[in-house]
Amino acid sequence: ILTGLFLAMHYISDTMMAFSSVAHICRDVNYGWLIRNMHANGASMFFMCLYLHIGRGIYYGSYLYKETWNIGVILLFAVMATAFVGYVLPWGQMSFWGATVITNLLSAIPYIGTTLVEWIWGGFSVDKATLTRFFAFHFILPFVILALVIVHLLFLHETGSNNPSGINPDSDKIPFHPYYTIKDILGLLLMILALLLLAMFSPDTLGDPDNFSPANPLNTPPHIKPEWYFLFAYAILRSIPNKLGGVLALLASILILLIFPLLHTSNQRSLMFRP
């Protein structure tokens, strides 16, 4: 949110200016290159943390806290929506075509699909209106996410957190507090270190080279692909020959998280002591 705020101060959400405003941030703004690289790679690190967090939750049976888990799934959707609208903002080739492909999926909805897509575009193609509204969404959604995070923690606080053994940890919470705290701070520092290394030494590793070309509606890139953290969703979408079927499979690949609490039949909570 912090790097995004500073980027927003210099960004121009106009089709003619967006690409050059990002170039201007990287070239002319004090430490603009660093702010931009921290923002782009920070999103990647955030998704790494999210996927690890979800995987850990599945492994240790954390999904038995149903409210916390369901809010978490909503959070995942919100973060994915934010990342998608944010990806469009630099207005490079892959930004434009990514937006075109993904918004077009809504046309698979029977009867109202086409109207819906044109309504989201604000015209008959991804254009200035689309870019402006995506900027607005990308600005507001992180604050929605922040509010949801507080609700997520509120529900977690009702039960207390789970641990790998699946045994009630209440008696350890006070004596072990310094250890827990140091462990969390160390984890945070390691993530920040990894982010800084990524942003300083190889900022473009996870990006798409096509985004170094300004958006051109007349020229489709040979391979349209999303950032790495959406590849699983895009692969599922493209692997199904039917448009609506692909969209439903994509949604189902994330919504499946909601049925974990229903599938849990074991006497033990965690997967730690059972295959």
Secondary structure, DSSP 4 states (H G I P E B T S, - for coil): -HHHHHHHHH---STTTHHHHHHHHHHHSTTHHHHHHHHHHHHHHHHHHHHHHHHHHHHTTGGGSHHHHHHHHHHHHHHHHHHHHHHHTT-BHHHHHHHHHHHHGGGGSTTTHHHHHHHHHTSSSS-HHHHHHHHHHHHHHHHHHHHHHHHHHHHHHHH----TT-S--GGGTTTTHHHHHHHHHHHHHHHHHHHHHHHHH-TTTTS-GGGGSBP-TT---SS----GGGHHHHHHHHHSSSHHHHHHHHHHHHHGGGGHHHH---SSSSSTT--
